Amino acid sequence: MTACIVGWAHSRFGRLEGETVESLVVGAASEALADAGVGPADVDEIVLGHFNADFSPQDFTAALVLQAAPELRFKRATRVENACATGSAAVHQGIKAIAAKSAKIVLVVGVEQMTATPAADTARILLKCSYVREEADIAGGFAGIFGRIASLYFQKYGDQSDALARIAAKNHKNGVGNPYAQLRKDLGYAFCRTESDKNPFVAGPLKRTDCSPVSDGAAALVLADVATALTMKKAVAFRAAAHVQDFLPMSKRDILKFEGCGEAWRRALGEAGVTLDHLGFVETHDCFTIAELIEYEAMGLAGPGQGAVAANEGWTEKGAKLPVNPSGGLKAKGHPIGATGVSMHALTAMQLCGTAGDMQVKDAALGGLYNMGGAAVANYVSILERLR
């Protein structure tokens, strides 16, 4: 245990008219510092998670964080990117700076602005998170990638449309309680299960309700070393932080196993000295419902091909065996790429501090989160607990 979260901020996710990458970054950074009670002059290092890849005309964005306060000028600032796990890459980079004793306080910001980009360009940009040499011609963009994964899963284990609809309905129901969420409507199982004009098939067996939306948004954290954190008004500690990178081409892996996800969970649980049964809840990367289903198996909640049991029997509902995505997940909350992993950490910290409002999981003492880049290529797991 080398670092703690001592403050956070979270914008609303969705189509944010009038906002820019710059305004989102400055707003989140300022609010996180105020929440932590940390002066800008006390920040030792800044890490920005921003995928971009043509979503925004402004690249080279790390220095935008400095515009949150004059005292941030001349601080070390670096931008990181690891596809849809960019936010967690930024968080883990901050942890490493503290572990190396090169910083006591690190400001981490994640941001993305996606909705200003035309849909066809969005599909092209997101395919950059795949192995372009082999996978760029898959129809449907990144939805097509996961549509193919879903089709292969169905071929091996049978039609799991019921389970995918259960996951979508659960996350939409949970999203109603999330004030930051892009989609705050309980759509219900029947709507998610049924093809309709409002819920058409998008790619393979995946319907619109199986896919996370295109989003704008930002989130920020203030990290501190444990000694410093214990002098502050709140401290949520990292019991573990694991990062596992797998091969980029799907052709080099059994894509139905999400082996990198499984390895990241094994390492994190081992480092924390706990099992999955000790966790009060999990925030996991449901960019598509099939991803959440396979992640149940990779984290050890269900055996291979048995993820549908967890979904259909309600194991992952709030108040059940292991609540998964009490925030509504990416499916309801939204998925502004660079902000997603930072958001997951902020929402997990809120749960552990008992300040999650209508999202709150009762008696949550230990929380886990999984953030994924590409199709289980970049895999980050954090396990958090409250110190004070």
N, C-alpha and C positions, 0 to 999 in steps of 0.2 A: 504494500500500500504506500504509494509515493505522492499521490495527488488527490485533491478533493475539488468538487464543484461548490463554489461559494456564492454564485449568483448566476442569473440567467435572464434572457429576454426572448420573446417569441412574437413575431408578427402574425397577423391573420394570413392564411394561405388562400390562394385563388387568383382570380383576375383582378389585379390591383391597379386600377386606372390612376394615372398621375404619379405613380412611383417609378423609380429607376433603380438600377443596381446600386448606384451611389447612395440614393436616399434610404434604401432598405438597409444597406450596410451601416450607414451612420446612425440610423434610428436604433437598430438592434444593439450596436456597440454601446451607445450612450445609455440605453435602458439597462443593459446587463451590468455595467459599471455601477450605476445608481442602485440597482437591486443588491449588489454585493457590498455596497458601501465602500468601494475602492476608488481612490482618486486616480485619474489618468496618469499622473506622474509616477504612480507606484507600479504601473505595468512594466514588466521586463521584456515581454515578447508578445507579438501578435501573429496569429495564424488565421488565414482566410481560406475557406473552402469554397471554390467557385469553379464549376465545370465549364461553362460557357460553350466552347466549340461552335461558335457563330450565333448563339442565342442573343448575345448582346454585342453591339459594335465596340464597346470598351473592353479591351483585354488588358493584361498587366494591371490587375486590380488590387493587389495587396495594400498599396499605399492609400487607397480610398478610406481605409479604416482610420487613418490618422486624422481625417477630417471630422471625426467625432469630437475632438478636443485639441486645442493648441498644444497641450502638454504631451500629446502622443508623438509629436514631431521628433524625428531622429531615433525612435524606437525600432528595434528589429521587426520587420514584417515580411512574411513569406506567404505566397499563395500555393496551395496544394490541390491536386486533382487525382481522383481514382474512380472515375465513372460515377455511378449512382451511390457509391460509398464515399464520395468526396468529403462530406461533412464529418464522418467518423475518422477519415484520414487526418483531417485537421485537428480533431480532438486528440487523437493518439499522438500526433506530433507535439501537441502542447504537453501531454503527459511526459513524453520523452525529454523535453527541455527541462522539466521540473526534476525528473529522475536523474538527469545528468548534472543537476545543480547549477545549470547555467541560467535558471530563472526561478523565482519564487512565485511570481504571479504572471499568468498568461491569459491574454484575451483571445478567445476563439470565436470566429464569426463564420456562418455559412449562409450562402445567398444564391438565388437563381431568379432570373426573369425569363419566362418561357412563353407567356401568352401573346406577346407582341409578334411572335414568329408565325408565319402562315403554316397551316397543318402539313402541307407537303414537305416544307423545309424542316419542320419538327421531326417528321419520320426519318428524313435523311440524316439529321444531326444525331438522333438517338441511336441510329445504326452504327455510329462510330464507337459505341460501347460494345460492339460485337467484333468478331475477327473478320474484318472487311474482306480480306482475300478470299474467304470461303463463304461468308454469310451475308454479304451485302445485297445479294439478289433475292433474298427471301422476301416474299410479298408481305406487305403489311407493316413494314418497319420493325420496331422492337416488339410490338404486339405479335407480329408474325413469328419472331423467335420463340416467344413463350406459347404461341398457338401451336407451333410444331412440338414443343416440349409436352404440352397438354395432350396432343394427339398421340404421341409415343407412349405417354403414361396410360392413356385410355386403352391403347392396343395391348399393353402388357397386363394391366390390372383391371380392365373393364371400365365402362362408362361411369365417371365420377361427377357427372353434372350436378347431382343432388348435393354432394359435399361442397362443390365450388359455390353453389348458390347459398348454402348455409354459411360459408365463410363470408361471402359478400354481404348477406343480410346481417350477420353479427357485427361486422365492422361498420356498416351504415347505421345500425342501431346505436352502437357505442359513439359514433361521431356526432350524434345529436347533442351529447353532453360536452363536446369540445368547442370552446368559444373561438379557437383558432382555425377550425376545420373549414375546408372549402365546400364540402357537401354535408349539410346538417339536416338530413331527412331520413327517417326510418322507412326504407323502401319495402321491407318485408320479404319473406322467403319466396312467396308466389311470384312477385314481380321479378326478382333476381333469377328465378328458375325458368321463366317463360320467355321465349323469343317474341318480340313485338316490335312495332315501329319505333318505340321509345327504348327498346333494349335489343337491338339487332346483333347478329353475329358479327364479330370484328375480325377474328383470325382463328382458323380451326374451330375448336369447340368453345372458344372464349367469346362471350357476349360483352356488351359495353359495361355491364355491371361487374365484369371480371377484371376490368382494367382501371388502374389509377389514373386520375386526370392530369392534364397539363396545368402547371401551377407557377405562380410567382410567390416569393416569400423569403424571409430571413429568420435566423435564430442565432443566439449568441450565448456563450458561457464565459464565466470568469473561473479559472482554475488557480489553485494555490497549493503549495506544499502543506503537508499535514500540520506541521508546527504553526504555520501562519493561519491555516484554516481554523484551528482550534481557538484562536483568539477572535474569530468572527461570529456573526450572528447565526449562521447556518453552515453546515459542512456535510456534503454527501461524498463519501469516499469510493474510490475504485478498488474493489476487492480483487478485480482481475480485468485485464484488457488484452485481448488476443487478436492478432491479425494474421490471416492465412491467405496467400495468393496462389491461385491455381492456374493451369494452362488456359490461355485465351481461346483457342479453337475448341468448339464443342466436339469436333471429330476426335480429339485426343482424350476424351473423358466419357464416362457413363453419365450422361446429362440428367438422368432420372434420379441420381443419388445425391447430388449437391455435396460432394465429398469435402470440398473446402469449407462449407458451412459446418458439416459435422466435425471436422478437425478443429475448427475455431471454437466450437462449443466444448469439445473435449478438453482443449488446452485451458480455456477460461475457467471451466468448472474445476479442473484440477488445480489451477493456480489459486482459486478462491477456497479450495478445500470443502466444496459443497457438491450436492447433486441437484439435478433438475427439480427434485421434490422439495428442495429448500426454498425455491423461488416463489414469491408471492404473485408474480405476473411477469409477462414478457412482452416487449414491443418488438415485432419482427417485420421484415421487409416484404410486404405484400404488394409489390408493384403490380402483380397479377395474382389472382386467387390461387392458381396452380402453384405459384411460388410458395405461398403460405402453407399449402397442403404438403408439399415436399419438405418444407422446413420442419414441420411437425416430426417427420421421420428422421431428418438429419440431426435434430437436437435431441432425439431419443425419447420423445413423447409417445411415439408409435413405431411399430416395426415397418420394414420395407413393404410398400404397397398397402399399408394399413392406416395411412393418414386420414382417410375418409371416416374411419371409426371415430377418431377424435372429433371431427367436425360434426358428423351426424348425431353423435351421442351427447354433444354439448359440453365436452370436456374443457373447451377453451372460452366458454362464456364467462362473463363476470360472475363471481360467486361460485364457480365450479372448480374443477381439479387444478387447472392452470389457466387463468385468464390471459388471453393473447390479444394484443392490440386494444386495450381499454380506451385508447385515444381515438379509435376508429381506424388506425393504421393509415398507410398511404392511400388506401382505397377511398376513405372518406375525408381524411385530413388534407390530402393533396401531396404532391411529390415534386417540389422545386429542388432539383437534383442536389445542388451544393448545400442546401439547407437541411436536407432530410436527416442526415446522421446527427447533426447538432440538435435538431428538434427532438429526436428520439432520446438523447441524453437529457435535455431540459425537461421533457415530459416525465421521464423516469425519476428525475430528481424531485419534481413536484409530487409525484405519487409517494415517494419515501418521506417527504416532509409533511405529508397530509394536506397539501394545498392544491390538489388536483380538482377540487370542486365536484361537478357532476360526473367526472371521469374516475373519481377516487375508487380504488380497490381497498376494501376493508382490511385493516391490520397489515398492510404491505410493509415488510421489513427488509426484504432483499429483492431486487429487481434485476432482470436481465434484458439485454437488447441485442438484436442482430441486424446489421446493415450490410447490404450486398451491392457490389458493383458488377455490372454485366450479368451474365447468366451464371451466378455463383463463382465468379472469377476472383473478385476482391471480397474478402469475408472478414468482417469485424464483429467481435462479441465483447461487450462490456458487462460486468456484474457490479452493481452499485449497492451501497448500504449507507444509511444515515449515521453520521457520528454525533452531530448536534443539530 
